[in-house]
Amino acid sequence: MKKMETDLIECHKITRKSHNIRESCKAQITFEIDTGSTNWRVHIFVEHHTHELITLRKRRFLRVNRHMSSTPRGLLDSLNSAHIQSFQQYSYAAMASGTFSNPSFIMTSTS
């Protein structure tokens, strides 16, 4: 068994710190596993946010949505090993994908 699975079986709770510390937002969701089954249920749900939520257009910039497939990652690794600067790597990859408005990653992913 993986460590996470054994922790889950023993304590039935995994706690993660919120990354939103600047806004003092108390919104949260907590899940529990029903004892004796493998069903999850919502234990605590606080929907109130003290800040604006991100727009759908900007959602791709969130860290959770930053994924680069192996093909562009390999290209960027090659460009990086050739000592080509990050902004030039990004420009090349965006040009290769056909658009600057919606590449599969953001410029900070190239470093």
TANOR-V44993 format. One record per residue. RES is the residue in three letters. SS is DSSP state (@ for helix, = for strand, . for the rest). PSI is psi in whole degrees, -180 to 180 (* if undefined). D_FIRST is the distance of its C-alpha to the first C-alpha in Angstrom with 1 decimal. Layout:
# TANOR-V44993
res->RES ss->SS psi->PSI d_first->D_FIRST
res->RES ss->SS psi->PSI d_first->D_FIRST
This chain:
# TANOR-V44993
res->MET ss->. psi->145 d_first->0.0
res->LYS ss->. psi->157 d_first->3.8
res->LYS ss->@ psi->-43 d_first->6.5
res->MET ss->@ psi->-41 d_first->8.3
res->GLU ss->@ psi->-41 d_first->6.3
res->THR ss->@ psi->-39 d_first->6.5
res->ASP ss->@ psi->-40 d_first->9.9
res->LEU ss->@ psi->-40 d_first->10.8
res->ILE ss->@ psi->-42 d_first->10.4
res->GLU ss->@ psi->-46 d_first->12.3
res->CYS ss->@ psi->-10 d_first->15.0
res->HIS ss->. psi->18 d_first->15.2
res->LYS ss->. psi->131 d_first->16.7
res->ILE ss->. psi->126 d_first->16.2
res->THR ss->. psi->133 d_first->19.5
res->ARG ss->. psi->142 d_first->20.9
res->LYS ss->. psi->144 d_first->24.4
res->SER ss->. psi->142 d_first->26.9
res->HIS ss->. psi->-8 d_first->28.4
res->ASN ss->. psi->82 d_first->31.7
res->ILE ss->. psi->-16 d_first->33.3
res->ARG ss->. psi->-27 d_first->36.8
res->GLU ss->. psi->-7 d_first->37.7
res->SER ss->. psi->41 d_first->36.4
res->CYS ss->. psi->132 d_first->34.9
res->LYS ss->. psi->7 d_first->33.4
res->ALA ss->. psi->138 d_first->32.0
res->GLN ss->= psi->162 d_first->28.4
res->ILE ss->= psi->133 d_first->26.0
res->THR ss->= psi->134 d_first->23.2
res->PHE ss->= psi->152 d_first->20.8
res->GLU ss->= psi->155 d_first->19.3
res->ILE ss->= psi->129 d_first->17.2
res->ASP ss->. psi->132 d_first->19.5
res->THR ss->. psi->132 d_first->18.6
res->GLY ss->. psi->0 d_first->18.1
res->SER ss->. psi->179 d_first->17.4
res->THR ss->. psi->18 d_first->15.4
res->ASN ss->. psi->137 d_first->18.6
res->TRP ss->= psi->148 d_first->19.1
res->ARG ss->= psi->154 d_first->22.5
res->VAL ss->= psi->124 d_first->24.6
res->HIS ss->= psi->-48 d_first->25.1
res->ILE ss->= psi->134 d_first->27.5
res->PHE ss->= psi->114 d_first->29.5
res->VAL ss->= psi->113 d_first->32.3
res->GLU ss->. psi->-20 d_first->34.0
res->HIS ss->. psi->123 d_first->36.8
res->HIS ss->. psi->146 d_first->36.8
res->THR ss->. psi->15 d_first->39.3
res->HIS ss->. psi->167 d_first->39.6
res->GLU ss->. psi->148 d_first->40.2
res->LEU ss->. psi->158 d_first->37.4
res->ILE ss->. psi->148 d_first->37.2
res->THR ss->. psi->159 d_first->39.2
res->LEU ss->@ psi->-34 d_first->37.7
res->ARG ss->@ psi->-32 d_first->39.7
res->LYS ss->@ psi->-2 d_first->38.0
res->ARG ss->@ psi->-31 d_first->34.5
res->ARG ss->@ psi->-17 d_first->33.7
res->PHE ss->@ psi->-10 d_first->34.3
res->LEU ss->. psi->145 d_first->31.3
res->ARG ss->@ psi->-36 d_first->28.5
res->VAL ss->@ psi->-25 d_first->26.0
res->ASN ss->@ psi->5 d_first->28.3
res->ARG ss->. psi->103 d_first->28.8
res->HIS ss->. psi->134 d_first->27.4
res->MET ss->. psi->125 d_first->29.2
res->SER ss->. psi->170 d_first->28.7
res->SER ss->@ psi->-30 d_first->28.8
res->THR ss->@ psi->-56 d_first->32.5
res->PRO ss->@ psi->-30 d_first->34.0
res->ARG ss->@ psi->-42 d_first->31.5
res->GLY ss->@ psi->-41 d_first->32.8
res->LEU ss->@ psi->-48 d_first->36.3
res->LEU ss->@ psi->-35 d_first->35.9
res->ASP ss->@ psi->-40 d_first->34.4
res->SER ss->@ psi->-45 d_first->37.5
res->LEU ss->@ psi->-37 d_first->39.9
res->ASN ss->@ psi->-42 d_first->38.3
res->SER ss->@ psi->-21 d_first->38.7
res->ALA ss->. psi->8 d_first->42.3
res->HIS ss->. psi->37 d_first->42.8
res->ILE ss->. psi->134 d_first->43.5
res->GLN ss->. psi->154 d_first->43.4
res->SER ss->@ psi->-44 d_first->40.7
res->PHE ss->@ psi->-31 d_first->43.3
res->GLN ss->@ psi->-36 d_first->44.6
res->GLN ss->@ psi->-47 d_first->41.2
res->TYR ss->@ psi->-45 d_first->40.6
res->SER ss->@ psi->-44 d_first->44.1
res->TYR ss->@ psi->-46 d_first->43.7
res->ALA ss->@ psi->-40 d_first->40.3
res->ALA ss->@ psi->-40 d_first->41.8
res->MET ss->@ psi->-40 d_first->44.9
res->ALA ss->@ psi->-33 d_first->43.0
res->SER ss->@ psi->-11 d_first->41.1
res->GLY ss->. psi->-5 d_first->44.5
res->THR ss->. psi->148 d_first->44.2
res->PHE ss->. psi->-17 d_first->43.9
res->SER ss->. psi->-22 d_first->43.1
res->ASN ss->. psi->59 d_first->39.7
res->PRO ss->. psi->168 d_first->37.9
res->SER ss->. psi->4 d_first->34.2
res->PHE ss->. psi->173 d_first->33.7
res->ILE ss->. psi->167 d_first->35.8
res->MET ss->@ psi->-35 d_first->37.8
res->THR ss->@ psi->-17 d_first->35.6
res->SER ss->@ psi->-17 d_first->32.8
res->THR ss->@ psi->-16 d_first->35.1
res->SER ss->. psi->* d_first->35.2
